[in-house]
């Protein structure tokens, strides 16, 4: 199946489909083109280039750091939702807020520890470009 055709040609001829397209431009962007326009392609290429220079064990730790970062964002959102509840005087809600705050603090501690471990591993491997680590932290 062809994703797109040059301008001036119909998207589907009557023999290809009986459904008419409402798209008057005659052109649809492919996934690759959408990635390029959104900047995802450049980001992916930069990550590949950075990881190709990086020893495999360090690249895996950086991946883990990125996963922790995502988890942290989700847990922070959950904490904010709990803190926004109206019944903050309820003991059960207080306990949930405290538990969620502990989860957030724990993930933050894990991230700090992992950043230090990655930094030490980079020094040991002779990697002098901290850009990959910094981009994973941001």
ZIURWO-V506685 format. One record per residue. RES is the residue in one small letter. SS is DSSP state (H for helix, E for strand, - for the rest). Layout:
res = <RES:RES>
ss = <SS:SS>
//
This chain:
res = <x:x:x:x:x:x:x:x:x:x:x:x:x:x:x:x:x:x:x:x:x:x:x:x:x:x:x:x:x:x:x:x:x:x:x:x:x:x:x:x:x:x:x:x:x:x:x:x:x:x:x:x:x:x:x:x:x:x:x:x:x:x:x:x:x:x:x:x:x:x:x:x:x:x:x:x:x:x:x:x:x:x:x:x:x:x:x:x:x:x:x:x:x:x:x:x:x:x:x:x:x:x:x:x:x:x:x:x:x:x:x:x:x:x:x:x:x:x:x:x:x:x:x:x:x:x:x:x:x:x:x:x:x:x:x:x:x:x>
ss = <-:-:-:-:-:-:-:-:-:-:-:-:-:-:-:-:-:-:-:-:-:-:-:-:-:-:-:-:-:-:H:H:H:H:H:H:H:H:-:H:H:H:H:H:H:H:H:H:H:H:H:H:H:-:-:H:H:H:H:H:H:H:H:H:H:H:H:H:H:H:H:H:H:H:H:H:H:H:H:H:H:H:H:-:-:-:-:-:-:-:H:H:H:H:H:H:H:H:H:H:H:H:H:H:H:H:H:H:H:H:H:H:H:H:H:H:H:H:H:H:H:H:H:H:H:-:-:-:-:-:H:H:H:H:H:H:H:->
//
